[in-house]
Amino acid sequence: MKHLDVIDGTVASVPVEERPAPAIIGREMLLVVMTLRLPDAEIWTVYTATPAIDQVESSHLQDYLLMSNGLTHNTPCEFSLAEEPLHYVDNKVLDQLYEEGIGFTDMSTILLVSAFIRRSYTELQEFRLII
């Protein structure tokens, strides 16, 4: 599972070793589910994150979601940010958290970050990052 932090005001993926341990979701760290939806695909990724992620503007999270999926920050999309109860995630994610020594409580929530793009991935050529 990847880990997110805020580095120089920007959301970035950092090595898992930099994640605080031991940690409880909702206390020392957040659980973030990022979903990119296109008419022809859906990509979702689960991250642990430091509480600093909760303090950044949603545009930074949108940029990270788009750019981590090979799209430019100005890709037209409908962006949403919501907090949901932990039971929203499946048992495989909960098992992975347990294996990585991350706890949770009945009060733990997750941050859902979603971008819905109305064009198919093949139609987004002008918004694809050149790597």
C-alpha positions as CSV (number, residue, x, y, z in Angstrom):
1,M,0.0,0.0,0.0
2,K,1.4,3.4,-1.0
3,H,1.7,6.3,1.5
4,L,1.0,10.0,0.8
5,D,2.4,13.0,2.5
6,V,2.6,16.8,1.8
7,I,6.1,17.8,0.6
8,D,6.7,21.5,-0.1
9,G,2.9,22.1,-0.2
10,T,2.4,19.3,-2.8
11,V,0.8,15.9,-2.4
12,A,3.4,13.2,-3.0
13,S,3.8,9.5,-2.6
14,V,6.6,8.7,-0.2
15,P,8.3,5.4,0.9
16,V,6.1,3.2,3.2
17,E,9.0,3.3,5.7
18,E,8.2,7.0,6.3
19,R,4.8,6.1,7.5
20,P,4.2,6.6,11.2
21,A,4.2,3.3,13.2
22,P,2.3,2.0,15.0
23,A,-0.7,3.8,13.6
24,I,-4.5,3.9,13.9
25,I,-6.7,5.1,11.0
26,G,-8.3,8.3,12.2
27,R,-5.7,9.1,14.8
28,E,-2.1,9.1,13.5
29,M,-3.0,8.5,9.8
30,L,-5.7,8.7,7.2
31,L,-6.9,6.1,4.7
32,V,-7.5,7.5,1.2
33,V,-9.2,5.8,-1.7
34,M,-8.6,7.5,-5.0
35,T,-10.8,6.6,-8.0
36,L,-10.4,7.7,-11.6
37,R,-13.5,6.9,-13.6
38,L,-13.7,7.0,-17.4
39,P,-16.4,5.7,-19.6
40,D,-14.2,2.8,-20.6
41,A,-12.3,2.2,-17.4
42,E,-12.1,2.6,-13.6
43,I,-8.8,2.8,-11.7
44,W,-8.7,2.9,-7.9
45,T,-5.9,3.0,-5.5
46,V,-5.8,2.8,-1.7
47,Y,-3.2,4.9,0.2
48,T,-2.3,5.5,3.8
49,A,-1.6,9.2,4.4
50,T,-0.4,11.6,7.0
51,P,-3.0,14.0,8.6
52,A,-1.3,16.8,6.6
53,I,-3.2,15.5,3.5
54,D,-6.4,16.6,5.2
55,Q,-5.2,20.2,5.3
56,V,-4.3,20.6,1.6
57,E,-6.7,22.2,-0.9
58,S,-8.8,19.7,-2.9
59,S,-7.2,20.9,-6.1
60,H,-3.9,19.4,-4.9
61,L,-5.6,16.0,-4.4
62,Q,-7.2,16.3,-7.9
63,D,-3.9,17.1,-9.5
64,Y,-2.2,14.2,-7.8
65,L,-5.0,11.8,-8.8
66,L,-4.8,12.9,-12.4
67,M,-1.1,13.0,-12.7
68,S,-0.5,9.7,-11.0
69,N,-2.7,8.2,-13.7
70,G,-0.7,9.8,-16.6
71,L,-3.0,12.8,-17.2
72,T,-2.3,16.5,-17.0
73,H,-3.6,18.6,-14.1
74,N,-6.0,20.5,-16.4
75,T,-7.8,17.3,-17.7
76,P,-11.6,18.2,-17.6
77,C,-13.3,16.2,-14.9
78,E,-15.9,16.2,-12.2
79,F,-14.1,16.0,-8.9
80,S,-15.5,15.0,-5.6
81,L,-14.2,14.6,-2.1
82,A,-16.1,12.8,0.6
83,E,-15.6,11.1,4.0
84,E,-17.1,7.6,4.4
85,P,-17.3,5.0,7.2
86,L,-14.5,2.4,7.1
87,H,-16.9,-0.4,6.1
88,Y,-16.9,1.2,2.6
89,V,-13.6,-0.7,1.8
90,D,-13.5,-4.4,1.2
91,N,-12.0,-7.1,3.4
92,K,-8.9,-7.4,1.3
93,V,-7.9,-3.8,2.1
94,L,-8.7,-4.3,5.8
95,D,-6.6,-7.5,5.8
96,Q,-3.7,-5.6,4.2
97,L,-3.9,-2.9,6.8
98,Y,-3.8,-5.5,9.5
99,E,-0.7,-7.2,7.9
100,E,1.0,-3.8,7.8
101,G,0.3,-3.2,11.5
102,I,-2.2,-0.5,10.9
103,G,-5.2,-0.5,13.3
104,F,-8.6,1.1,13.0
105,T,-11.6,1.7,15.3
106,D,-15.4,1.9,14.9
107,M,-15.0,5.6,14.5
108,S,-12.3,5.4,11.7
109,T,-13.3,6.9,8.3
110,I,-11.8,7.0,4.9
111,L,-11.3,9.9,2.5
112,L,-12.8,9.2,-1.0
113,V,-11.2,11.2,-3.7
114,S,-12.9,10.8,-7.2
115,A,-12.5,12.2,-10.6
116,F,-15.0,11.4,-13.3
117,I,-13.9,12.0,-16.8
118,R,-16.5,11.9,-19.5
119,R,-14.1,11.1,-22.3
120,S,-12.6,7.7,-22.9
121,Y,-8.9,7.2,-22.2
122,T,-8.1,7.1,-25.9
123,E,-9.9,10.4,-26.4
124,L,-7.7,12.1,-23.9
125,Q,-4.5,12.2,-26.0
126,E,-4.1,16.0,-25.5
127,F,-4.2,15.6,-21.7
128,R,-1.8,12.6,-21.5
129,L,1.6,13.2,-19.9
130,I,4.6,12.6,-22.0
131,I,7.0,10.5,-20.1
